[in-house]
Amino acid sequence: MRKMSEQKKKNIMRVVMLIMAVIMILSFVILPLSKDISAEETGAAVTVTEFETGKLSDAIEKAKDGADLNTVTKIAVSGGTMNAADYQALCGYPNVEFLELAGCETENGVIPENALPSRNQLSYISLPSNTETIGQRAFSGNRKLLKISIPATLRVIGDYAFEGCEQVEEFAVPAEVTAIGTGAFSDCKALKSFALPAAITEIPDYCFSKCSLTEMHFGPQVEKIGNGAFSDCHGLTDIYYYGDTAPAANESSFQNVKVTLHTYEDGEGFDSLSNNFVSVSYDLSEDSVYIPPQPSETKPAETASETDNEPAAESEEAVPENENVLETDVSAESVSETISDKPSETAAETQNEIPASAPASSFSGISVLIIAVLCAALAVTVTLLVVNKKK
């Protein structure tokens, strides 16, 4: 009977030791995850209201008040004029998710080449209020970008400006845009629709390559479709061309795409476009007319200071429309908690929507609890081992 009792004790000790070992292993797995949660909870929001051109870095450093640059997740610039050095300063904050620049301006109306490429965490950005030109590859490779606010002052989109922004579903470019560069929207895998501005006469090479477009509408002003312009757009099934004479194109324009080109019955030169990828259907009725995007009614951008001077009660009852900003559409799940879905946003409103930074701490409450459990498990295991060895 005694032997059975001793055996039971040993079995119980083995079970307890096994449980303690499992707890220790889980603790080592969960602890790094809890640190990530802590970092998210302590993300810092930085607001710069004024700065000297070329010295945005100093202004941000002052505004973040000692916070680790890796914890900065939101930056709002509501005054001043940015140049290439200032965009480079923003690149120094690797974990920025929300970037609000609508309250400031960009030097000479130009966002420089390679201004903010490959930002690993960036999900939202509003462009400076006076933006006229977006330089080459200015925002290329922002693979987590969901939403971008574009001012109606925009006129030129440079080569590969948004290449690889693969989660943006729509770019609401102003109707007055006069030039779009090579590969400007290539590899934007989620791009589902695009309204071609009336002044665009040529679809540039690789402009929409690898996009998720399903149909396109062109007016008679489109005279040429470039090499690879719609290559690998596997969802593209229909193109409606509202002109009497076929635009210049070649087989590579629609490489790896099975698309039907719809045009008028008396259209000329369209048979030359028929190939392995394109079939022509003369099924547009005479009543079918191309309606280009309508010009935006621009008005002076509303500054943060002007908004601050408005009575609080008035701002709560009615939000002033800012037609100077056009926003893309995204799903409600994407940025609804941080970014308003209203068609207009001022710098002050967006600033209020960005949560204030939480006090920085080395460990969250979860981390402390896990460490305590880990230490207790270790102590119990060691005690059991010692007692067992003595017996």
Secondary structure, 3 states (H helix, E strand, C coil): CHHHHHHHHHHHHHHHHHHHHHHHHHHHHHHHHHHHHHHHHCCEEEEECCCCCCCHHHHHHHHCCCCCHHHEEEEEECCCEECHHHHHHHCCCCCCCEEECCCCEEHHHEECCCCCCCCCCCCEEECCCCCCEECCCCCCCCCCCCEEEEECCCCEECCCCCCCCCCCCECCCCCCCCEECCCCCCCCCCCCECCCCCCCCEECCCCCCCCCCCEEEECCCCCEECCCCCCCCCCCCEEEECCCECCECCHHHHCCCCEEEEEECCCECHHHHCCCCEEEEEEECCCCCCCCCCCCCCCCCCCHHHHHCCCHHHHHHCCCCCCCEEECCCCHHHHCCCCCCCCCCCHHHHHHHCCCCCCCCCCCHHHHHHHHHHHHHHHHHHHHHHHHHHC
